[in-house]
C-alpha cells in the first residue's frame, strides 16, 4: 500500500532485497515477473504507471517507467511463451471502462 517492494526467498521471513518508496508512495496494484526473462518484473501502481525492473541492469531502481495516460488501469498481467526463445512478451492492461489493451515489451526486457 505504500509503494514498497520486497523480494523474498521462500525459506526466509526476511527479504533478500527491499525497495522503499519505489512508486513515490502510490499503492502497487499488480506485480508480475516476466515469463521470458527471469530477472525482469513489472509493477503497476494506482496512478496507472507501469515500472519495469531489470535486476541484471539495475537492482536499485526501475529501468523504465511508462504512464498510461488514456484512462485508469485497474490490473495487468503478462503473456508470453517461456519455452520459446523468440522474446515475445506482452502486457495485458484492463482499463476502468472494461476495455483491454495489449502492448508488446521491447526485446531487451523480453529475451532470455
C-alpha positions as CSV (number, residue, x, y, z in Angstrom):
1,X,0.0,0.0,0.0
2,X,3.0,2.4,0.4
3,X,4.8,1.5,-2.9
4,X,7.5,-0.6,-1.3
5,X,8.5,-3.9,-3.0
6,X,10.2,-6.8,-1.2
7,X,11.9,-9.8,-2.8
8,X,11.8,-12.8,-0.6
9,X,13.4,-16.3,-0.6
10,X,10.8,-18.9,0.1
11,X,12.7,-20.2,3.1
12,X,13.2,-16.9,4.9
13,X,10.9,-14.4,6.5
14,X,13.3,-11.6,5.8
15,X,13.6,-10.1,2.3
16,X,16.6,-10.5,0.2
17,X,16.1,-7.0,-1.2
18,X,13.7,-4.2,-0.4
19,X,12.9,-1.1,-2.4
20,X,11.1,1.5,-0.3
21,X,9.0,4.2,-2.0
22,X,9.5,2.6,-5.4
23,X,6.3,4.3,-6.7
24,X,6.7,7.6,-4.8
25,X,4.1,6.4,-2.3
26,X,1.4,5.1,-4.8
27,X,0.0,1.7,-3.9
28,X,1.1,-1.2,-6.1
29,X,-2.0,-2.9,-7.5
30,X,-0.2,-5.6,-9.7
31,X,3.2,-7.1,-9.9
32,X,4.4,-9.9,-12.1
33,X,7.7,-11.5,-13.2
34,X,8.4,-11.6,-16.9
35,X,7.6,-15.0,-18.3
36,X,10.5,-15.0,-20.7
37,X,13.3,-13.3,-18.7
38,X,13.6,-14.2,-15.1
39,X,15.5,-11.1,-13.9
40,X,12.7,-8.7,-15.1
41,X,9.5,-7.8,-13.3
42,X,6.7,-5.3,-13.9
43,X,4.8,-3.3,-11.3
44,X,1.6,-1.3,-11.8
45,X,0.7,1.5,-9.4
46,X,-2.7,3.0,-8.6
47,X,-1.9,6.0,-10.8
48,X,-1.6,3.8,-13.9
49,X,2.2,3.9,-14.0
50,X,4.0,0.7,-15.1
51,X,7.5,0.2,-13.7
52,X,9.9,-2.1,-15.4
53,X,12.7,-3.6,-13.2
54,X,15.6,-5.5,-14.8
55,X,17.7,-6.7,-11.8
56,X,20.6,-7.5,-14.1
57,X,20.8,-3.9,-15.4
58,X,20.0,-2.1,-12.2
59,X,19.0,-3.5,-8.8
60,X,18.3,-0.2,-7.2
61,X,15.8,1.5,-9.4
62,X,13.4,0.6,-12.2
63,X,15.0,0.8,-15.6
64,X,11.8,2.3,-17.2
65,X,8.5,3.9,-16.3
66,X,5.5,4.2,-18.6
67,X,2.4,6.1,-17.8
68,X,-0.9,5.0,-19.3
69,X,-2.5,8.4,-20.0
70,X,-5.8,7.4,-21.6
71,X,-7.7,6.1,-18.6
72,X,-7.2,4.3,-15.3
73,X,-5.7,0.8,-15.4
74,X,-7.2,-1.5,-12.8
75,X,-4.9,-4.5,-13.3
76,X,-2.3,-6.0,-15.6
77,X,-0.9,-9.4,-16.5
78,X,1.8,-10.6,-18.8
79,X,1.6,-13.0,-21.7
80,X,4.4,-14.9,-23.4
81,X,5.8,-18.3,-24.1
82,X,8.7,-19.0,-21.8
83,X,9.6,-22.3,-23.7
84,X,10.2,-20.3,-26.9
85,X,13.3,-18.1,-27.3
86,X,11.6,-15.6,-29.7
87,X,11.4,-12.9,-27.0
88,X,7.7,-12.1,-27.4
89,X,6.4,-10.7,-24.2
90,X,3.2,-8.7,-23.9
91,X,1.4,-6.7,-21.2
92,X,-2.3,-7.0,-20.9
93,X,-3.9,-4.0,-19.3
94,X,-7.5,-3.9,-18.1
95,X,-8.9,-0.4,-18.1
96,X,-11.6,1.0,-15.7
97,X,-14.0,1.2,-18.7
98,X,-13.7,-2.6,-19.2
99,X,-11.5,-2.2,-22.3
100,X,-8.5,-4.5,-22.7
101,X,-5.2,-3.2,-24.2
102,X,-2.3,-5.4,-25.2
103,X,1.2,-3.9,-25.7
104,X,4.4,-5.7,-26.5
105,X,7.5,-5.2,-24.5
106,X,10.9,-4.2,-26.0
107,X,13.1,-7.2,-26.8
108,X,15.8,-6.1,-24.4
109,X,13.4,-6.8,-21.5
110,X,11.9,-9.9,-23.1
111,X,14.7,-12.0,-24.5
112,X,16.0,-14.8,-22.2
